[in-house]
C-alpha cells in the first residue's frame, strides 16, 4: 500500500480574536488526531476536507486539485485555512 500524502493546514486569514490564538502563517499537519495547538473546533471542520485530499480527491470549485480553503466555524472571529496536499 502506498503511503498517503500529508495534508498541511495553513492559516491564510484571521479576523477578530481567535480564542486558540491562531495567527497568519501557522501550519499544522493533518492526521487522524487533532494536531498539537490546533483548535479542536477547527480540526473537526477541516478533517473531512483533509481526508478528501489525503485519499486523492479534489473539489470541483477549486482551480488547483491539490488544495482547498476552509473557514473555522466561529463567524465572529473567522480563521481561514488553506489545506494543501503535500508532494510525495
ChimeraX commands (.cxc) that place a marker at each C-alpha (Angstrom):
marker #1 position 0.00,0.00,0.00 radius 0.5
marker #1 position 1.36,3.43,-0.95 radius 0.5
marker #1 position 1.86,5.98,1.79 radius 0.5
marker #1 position -0.82,8.65,1.85 radius 0.5
marker #1 position 0.35,12.22,1.28 radius 0.5
marker #1 position 0.44,14.68,4.15 radius 0.5
marker #1 position -2.17,17.41,4.13 radius 0.5
marker #1 position -0.99,20.73,5.53 radius 0.5
marker #1 position -3.43,23.26,7.02 radius 0.5
marker #1 position -2.08,26.82,6.88 radius 0.5
marker #1 position -3.76,29.90,8.36 radius 0.5
marker #1 position -4.20,32.35,5.48 radius 0.5
marker #1 position -6.57,34.80,7.19 radius 0.5
marker #1 position -7.60,35.58,10.76 radius 0.5
marker #1 position -10.01,38.32,11.81 radius 0.5
marker #1 position -11.13,39.31,15.26 radius 0.5
marker #1 position -9.73,37.49,18.29 radius 0.5
marker #1 position -9.13,33.77,17.89 radius 0.5
marker #1 position -9.50,32.08,21.29 radius 0.5
marker #1 position -6.95,29.47,20.21 radius 0.5
marker #1 position -4.51,32.25,19.25 radius 0.5
marker #1 position -4.08,31.08,15.68 radius 0.5
marker #1 position -2.04,33.53,13.62 radius 0.5
marker #1 position -1.40,34.14,9.95 radius 0.5
marker #1 position 1.13,31.58,8.68 radius 0.5
marker #1 position 0.54,28.90,11.36 radius 0.5
marker #1 position 0.79,25.42,9.82 radius 0.5
marker #1 position -0.47,22.04,11.01 radius 0.5
marker #1 position -0.04,18.55,9.57 radius 0.5
marker #1 position -3.50,16.96,9.45 radius 0.5
marker #1 position -3.92,13.35,10.51 radius 0.5
marker #1 position -6.40,11.19,12.38 radius 0.5
marker #1 position -5.95,13.14,15.63 radius 0.5
marker #1 position -6.03,16.85,16.42 radius 0.5
marker #1 position -2.53,18.26,15.81 radius 0.5
marker #1 position -0.87,19.91,18.82 radius 0.5
marker #1 position -2.00,23.52,19.23 radius 0.5
marker #1 position -4.79,23.30,16.62 radius 0.5
marker #1 position -8.20,24.28,17.96 radius 0.5
marker #1 position -10.40,21.19,18.15 radius 0.5
marker #1 position -13.33,23.09,16.58 radius 0.5
marker #1 position -11.14,23.96,13.60 radius 0.5
marker #1 position -9.92,20.35,13.40 radius 0.5
marker #1 position -13.47,18.97,13.30 radius 0.5
marker #1 position -14.28,21.39,10.49 radius 0.5
marker #1 position -11.09,20.78,8.49 radius 0.5
marker #1 position -10.94,16.99,8.92 radius 0.5
marker #1 position -13.43,15.93,6.20 radius 0.5
marker #1 position -11.77,18.23,3.65 radius 0.5
marker #1 position -8.31,16.98,4.62 radius 0.5
marker #1 position -9.45,13.38,4.19 radius 0.5
marker #1 position -10.65,14.08,0.64 radius 0.5
marker #1 position -7.22,15.45,-0.25 radius 0.5
marker #1 position -5.37,12.68,1.59 radius 0.5
marker #1 position -7.25,9.98,-0.34 radius 0.5
marker #1 position -6.67,11.57,-3.75 radius 0.5
marker #1 position -9.88,13.54,-4.18 radius 0.5
marker #1 position -10.35,17.17,-5.12 radius 0.5
marker #1 position -13.02,19.86,-5.00 radius 0.5
marker #1 position -14.80,20.98,-8.19 radius 0.5
marker #1 position -14.90,24.64,-7.10 radius 0.5
marker #1 position -11.09,24.84,-6.73 radius 0.5
marker #1 position -8.77,25.53,-9.67 radius 0.5
marker #1 position -5.89,23.64,-8.04 radius 0.5
marker #1 position -6.84,19.97,-7.37 radius 0.5
marker #1 position -4.28,19.80,-4.56 radius 0.5
marker #1 position -5.83,22.41,-2.27 radius 0.5
marker #1 position -8.97,23.94,-0.84 radius 0.5
marker #1 position -9.88,26.78,1.52 radius 0.5
marker #1 position -11.97,26.23,4.66 radius 0.5
marker #1 position -13.03,28.61,7.46 radius 0.5
marker #1 position -13.36,27.70,11.12 radius 0.5
marker #1 position -16.93,27.74,12.49 radius 0.5
marker #1 position -16.59,30.95,14.56 radius 0.5
marker #1 position -18.41,33.57,12.43 radius 0.5
marker #1 position -17.42,36.47,14.70 radius 0.5
marker #1 position -13.69,35.65,14.64 radius 0.5
marker #1 position -13.08,33.61,11.50 radius 0.5
marker #1 position -9.81,31.84,10.87 radius 0.5
marker #1 position -9.43,30.72,7.25 radius 0.5
marker #1 position -7.19,27.77,6.43 radius 0.5
marker #1 position -5.71,26.63,3.15 radius 0.5
marker #1 position -5.49,22.85,3.00 radius 0.5
marker #1 position -2.94,21.53,0.56 radius 0.5
marker #1 position -1.81,18.07,-0.39 radius 0.5
marker #1 position 1.95,17.90,0.14 radius 0.5
marker #1 position 4.06,16.50,-2.68 radius 0.5
marker #1 position 5.14,12.88,-2.10 radius 0.5
marker link #1:1,2 radius 0.2
marker link #1:2,3 radius 0.2
marker link #1:3,4 radius 0.2
marker link #1:4,5 radius 0.2
marker link #1:5,6 radius 0.2
marker link #1:6,7 radius 0.2
marker link #1:7,8 radius 0.2
marker link #1:8,9 radius 0.2
marker link #1:9,10 radius 0.2
marker link #1:10,11 radius 0.2
marker link #1:11,12 radius 0.2
marker link #1:12,13 radius 0.2
marker link #1:13,14 radius 0.2
marker link #1:14,15 radius 0.2
marker link #1:15,16 radius 0.2
marker link #1:16,17 radius 0.2
marker link #1:17,18 radius 0.2
marker link #1:18,19 radius 0.2
marker link #1:19,20 radius 0.2
marker link #1:20,21 radius 0.2
marker link #1:21,22 radius 0.2
marker link #1:22,23 radius 0.2
marker link #1:23,24 radius 0.2
marker link #1:24,25 radius 0.2
marker link #1:25,26 radius 0.2
marker link #1:26,27 radius 0.2
marker link #1:27,28 radius 0.2
marker link #1:28,29 radius 0.2
marker link #1:29,30 radius 0.2
marker link #1:30,31 radius 0.2
marker link #1:31,32 radius 0.2
marker link #1:32,33 radius 0.2
marker link #1:33,34 radius 0.2
marker link #1:34,35 radius 0.2
marker link #1:35,36 radius 0.2
marker link #1:36,37 radius 0.2
marker link #1:37,38 radius 0.2
marker link #1:38,39 radius 0.2
marker link #1:39,40 radius 0.2
marker link #1:40,41 radius 0.2
marker link #1:41,42 radius 0.2
marker link #1:42,43 radius 0.2
marker link #1:43,44 radius 0.2
marker link #1:44,45 radius 0.2
marker link #1:45,46 radius 0.2
marker link #1:46,47 radius 0.2
marker link #1:47,48 radius 0.2
marker link #1:48,49 radius 0.2
marker link #1:49,50 radius 0.2
marker link #1:50,51 radius 0.2
marker link #1:51,52 radius 0.2
marker link #1:52,53 radius 0.2
marker link #1:53,54 radius 0.2
marker link #1:54,55 radius 0.2
marker link #1:55,56 radius 0.2
marker link #1:56,57 radius 0.2
marker link #1:57,58 radius 0.2
marker link #1:58,59 radius 0.2
marker link #1:59,60 radius 0.2
marker link #1:60,61 radius 0.2
marker link #1:61,62 radius 0.2
marker link #1:62,63 radius 0.2
marker link #1:63,64 radius 0.2
marker link #1:64,65 radius 0.2
marker link #1:65,66 radius 0.2
marker link #1:66,67 radius 0.2
marker link #1:67,68 radius 0.2
marker link #1:68,69 radius 0.2
marker link #1:69,70 radius 0.2
marker link #1:70,71 radius 0.2
marker link #1:71,72 radius 0.2
marker link #1:72,73 radius 0.2
marker link #1:73,74 radius 0.2
marker link #1:74,75 radius 0.2
marker link #1:75,76 radius 0.2
marker link #1:76,77 radius 0.2
marker link #1:77,78 radius 0.2
marker link #1:78,79 radius 0.2
marker link #1:79,80 radius 0.2
marker link #1:80,81 radius 0.2
marker link #1:81,82 radius 0.2
marker link #1:82,83 radius 0.2
marker link #1:83,84 radius 0.2
marker link #1:84,85 radius 0.2
marker link #1:85,86 radius 0.2
marker link #1:86,87 radius 0.2
marker link #1:87,88 radius 0.2
view
